[in-house]
Amino acid sequence: MVTFGEAFPIISVADVDRAVDFYCSTFGFEVTYTFDDAGTTAFAFLRLDPLGIGVAARKTVDDPDFALWIYADNVDEAAERLRAAGAAEVLAPTDQPWGERMCSFRDADGHLVHVGMRS
């Protein structure tokens, strides 16, 4: 049976570097991870103990302002569980270029939920 663990919100922004600067300088967040795409910061994880937030580049105007990321020990089993619960699949379990496996679903209210598994 799949086990779920660490969860954090992800906010979508027009400029990740600008948002990172704002959250770090204003609230004291610390950057603990970044992922670049085509020479620009596409994602950053900011930590403010004991929790953190993800900051992601908005790719289109249709990208949501908010998403939930939750880790699981088995993404494929998590996807099966979400399908069985009636969640709408957006992305089937897929290996990502940053080294994690993930899937994406929308809950009954349309919120985007990403489930990831560390390699």
Short mmCIF file of the C-alpha atoms (twelve columns), coordinates in Angstrom:
data_MODEL
# 
_entry.id   MODEL 
# 
loop_
_atom_site.group_PDB 
_atom_site.id 
_atom_site.type_symbol 
_atom_site.label_atom_id 
_atom_site.label_alt_id 
_atom_site.label_comp_id 
_atom_site.label_asym_id 
_atom_site.label_seq_id 
_atom_site.Cartn_x 
_atom_site.Cartn_y 
_atom_site.Cartn_z 
_atom_site.pdbx_PDB_model_num 
ATOM 1   C CA . MET A 1   0.000   0.000  0.000   1 
ATOM 2   C CA . VAL A 2   1.273   3.442  -0.919  1 
ATOM 3   C CA . THR A 3   2.404   5.762  1.868   1 
ATOM 4   C CA . PHE A 4   2.210   9.554  1.580   1 
ATOM 5   C CA . GLY A 5   4.594   11.958 3.310   1 
ATOM 6   C CA . GLU A 6   5.865   15.507 3.014   1 
ATOM 7   C CA . ALA A 7   3.418   17.934 1.386   1 
ATOM 8   C CA . PHE A 8   3.863   21.565 0.399   1 
ATOM 9   C CA . PRO A 9   2.071   24.241 -1.627  1 
ATOM 10  C CA . ILE A 10  3.424   25.483 -4.946  1 
ATOM 11  C CA . ILE A 11  2.654   28.999 -6.131  1 
ATOM 12  C CA . SER A 12  2.957   29.896 -9.818  1 
ATOM 13  C CA . VAL A 13  4.605   33.203 -10.662 1 
ATOM 14  C CA . ALA A 14  5.708   35.170 -13.713 1 
ATOM 15  C CA . ASP A 15  9.315   35.515 -12.501 1 
ATOM 16  C CA . VAL A 16  10.712  32.885 -10.122 1 
ATOM 17  C CA . ASP A 17  13.896  34.822 -9.303  1 
ATOM 18  C CA . ARG A 18  11.902  37.952 -8.405  1 
ATOM 19  C CA . ALA A 19  9.518   35.924 -6.204  1 
ATOM 20  C CA . VAL A 20  12.417  34.118 -4.514  1 
ATOM 21  C CA . ASP A 21  14.061  37.449 -3.735  1 
ATOM 22  C CA . PHE A 22  10.795  38.772 -2.286  1 
ATOM 23  C CA . TYR A 23  10.083  35.771 -0.042  1 
ATOM 24  C CA . CYS A 24  13.693  35.439 1.123   1 
ATOM 25  C CA . SER A 25  14.306  39.128 1.819   1 
ATOM 26  C CA . THR A 26  10.867  39.817 3.297   1 
ATOM 27  C CA . PHE A 27  10.173  36.704 5.363   1 
ATOM 28  C CA . GLY A 28  13.550  35.020 5.782   1 
ATOM 29  C CA . PHE A 29  12.953  31.953 3.599   1 
ATOM 30  C CA . GLU A 30  16.080  30.101 2.480   1 
ATOM 31  C CA . VAL A 31  16.530  28.584 -0.978  1 
ATOM 32  C CA . THR A 32  17.213  24.862 -0.588  1 
ATOM 33  C CA . TYR A 33  16.677  23.693 -4.190  1 
ATOM 34  C CA . THR A 34  16.397  25.172 -7.677  1 
ATOM 35  C CA . PHE A 35  15.749  23.703 -11.116 1 
ATOM 36  C CA . ASP A 36  16.709  25.605 -14.269 1 
ATOM 37  C CA . ASP A 37  15.093  25.241 -17.669 1 
ATOM 38  C CA . ALA A 38  16.689  26.873 -20.719 1 
ATOM 39  C CA . GLY A 39  18.873  29.079 -18.534 1 
ATOM 40  C CA . THR A 40  16.158  30.476 -16.284 1 
ATOM 41  C CA . THR A 41  14.964  29.371 -12.879 1 
ATOM 42  C CA . ALA A 42  11.863  27.232 -13.441 1 
ATOM 43  C CA . PHE A 43  11.349  26.123 -9.831  1 
ATOM 44  C CA . ALA A 44  12.704  26.905 -6.387  1 
ATOM 45  C CA . PHE A 45  11.988  25.361 -3.014  1 
ATOM 46  C CA . LEU A 46  12.095  27.828 -0.134  1 
ATOM 47  C CA . ARG A 47  12.326  26.694 3.450   1 
ATOM 48  C CA . LEU A 48  11.198  28.536 6.553   1 
ATOM 49  C CA . ASP A 49  11.475  26.001 9.358   1 
ATOM 50  C CA . PRO A 50  9.669   23.781 9.863   1 
ATOM 51  C CA . LEU A 51  7.925   24.055 6.459   1 
ATOM 52  C CA . GLY A 52  8.505   25.318 2.949   1 
ATOM 53  C CA . ILE A 53  6.898   26.395 -0.305  1 
ATOM 54  C CA . GLY A 54  7.555   25.753 -3.955  1 
ATOM 55  C CA . VAL A 55  7.771   28.637 -6.415  1 
ATOM 56  C CA . ALA A 56  7.224   27.640 -10.055 1 
ATOM 57  C CA . ALA A 57  7.361   29.543 -13.324 1 
ATOM 58  C CA . ARG A 58  3.938   30.094 -14.833 1 
ATOM 59  C CA . LYS A 59  4.186   28.652 -18.344 1 
ATOM 60  C CA . THR A 60  0.780   29.738 -19.642 1 
ATOM 61  C CA . VAL A 61  -2.012  32.025 -18.513 1 
ATOM 62  C CA . ASP A 62  -4.022  28.879 -17.775 1 
ATOM 63  C CA . ASP A 63  -1.537  27.624 -15.170 1 
ATOM 64  C CA . PRO A 64  -3.118  27.586 -11.700 1 
ATOM 65  C CA . ASP A 65  -1.954  30.051 -9.069  1 
ATOM 66  C CA . PHE A 66  -1.712  27.203 -6.559  1 
ATOM 67  C CA . ALA A 67  -0.987  23.493 -6.586  1 
ATOM 68  C CA . LEU A 68  -0.249  20.907 -3.917  1 
ATOM 69  C CA . TRP A 69  2.828   18.661 -4.083  1 
ATOM 70  C CA . ILE A 70  2.883   15.537 -1.953  1 
ATOM 71  C CA . TYR A 71  5.543   12.840 -1.861  1 
ATOM 72  C CA . ALA A 72  4.714   9.139  -1.959  1 
ATOM 73  C CA . ASP A 73  6.834   6.011  -1.765  1 
ATOM 74  C CA . ASN A 74  5.237   4.700  -4.993  1 
ATOM 75  C CA . VAL A 75  3.869   7.134  -7.592  1 
ATOM 76  C CA . ASP A 76  2.281   4.435  -9.734  1 
ATOM 77  C CA . GLU A 77  0.267   3.075  -6.784  1 
ATOM 78  C CA . ALA A 78  -0.640  6.632  -5.784  1 
ATOM 79  C CA . ALA A 79  -1.966  7.263  -9.300  1 
ATOM 80  C CA . GLU A 80  -4.083  4.116  -9.099  1 
ATOM 81  C CA . ARG A 81  -5.493  5.282  -5.757  1 
ATOM 82  C CA . LEU A 82  -6.293  8.746  -7.138  1 
ATOM 83  C CA . ARG A 83  -8.006  7.269  -10.212 1 
ATOM 84  C CA . ALA A 84  -10.069 5.000  -7.955  1 
ATOM 85  C CA . ALA A 85  -11.058 8.017  -5.863  1 
ATOM 86  C CA . GLY A 86  -12.395 9.749  -8.977  1 
ATOM 87  C CA . ALA A 87  -9.639  12.349 -9.400  1 
ATOM 88  C CA . ALA A 88  -9.116  13.558 -12.982 1 
ATOM 89  C CA . GLU A 89  -5.716  12.524 -14.331 1 
ATOM 90  C CA . VAL A 90  -3.691  15.375 -15.837 1 
ATOM 91  C CA . LEU A 91  -0.302  13.635 -16.111 1 
ATOM 92  C CA . ALA A 92  0.260   9.880  -15.874 1 
ATOM 93  C CA . PRO A 93  3.266   8.750  -13.803 1 
ATOM 94  C CA . THR A 94  6.303   10.062 -15.675 1 
ATOM 95  C CA . ASP A 95  10.043  10.313 -14.966 1 
ATOM 96  C CA . GLN A 96  11.050  13.976 -14.820 1 
ATOM 97  C CA . PRO A 97  14.338  15.621 -15.907 1 
ATOM 98  C CA . TRP A 98  15.125  16.676 -12.319 1 
ATOM 99  C CA . GLY A 99  15.263  13.036 -11.247 1 
ATOM 100 C CA . GLU A 100 11.864  12.434 -9.652  1 
ATOM 101 C CA . ARG A 101 8.852   10.464 -10.879 1 
ATOM 102 C CA . MET A 102 5.530   12.295 -10.689 1 
ATOM 103 C CA . CYS A 103 1.888   12.300 -11.693 1 
ATOM 104 C CA . SER A 104 -0.728  15.049 -11.586 1 
ATOM 105 C CA . PHE A 105 -4.469  14.992 -10.904 1 
ATOM 106 C CA . ARG A 106 -7.283  17.440 -10.235 1 
ATOM 107 C CA . ASP A 107 -9.384  16.889 -7.146  1 
ATOM 108 C CA . ALA A 108 -13.187 17.198 -7.108  1 
ATOM 109 C CA . ASP A 109 -12.898 20.997 -6.753  1 
ATOM 110 C CA . GLY A 110 -10.396 21.322 -9.599  1 
ATOM 111 C CA . HIS A 111 -7.280  21.854 -7.477  1 
ATOM 112 C CA . LEU A 112 -4.092  20.541 -9.060  1 
ATOM 113 C CA . VAL A 113 -2.362  17.842 -6.994  1 
ATOM 114 C CA . HIS A 114 1.112   16.600 -7.939  1 
ATOM 115 C CA . VAL A 115 2.395   13.343 -6.409  1 
ATOM 116 C CA . GLY A 116 6.137   12.818 -6.590  1 
ATOM 117 C CA . MET A 117 8.623   10.138 -5.674  1 
ATOM 118 C CA . ARG A 118 12.272  10.802 -4.981  1 
ATOM 119 C CA . SER A 119 14.717  8.605  -6.876  1 
# 
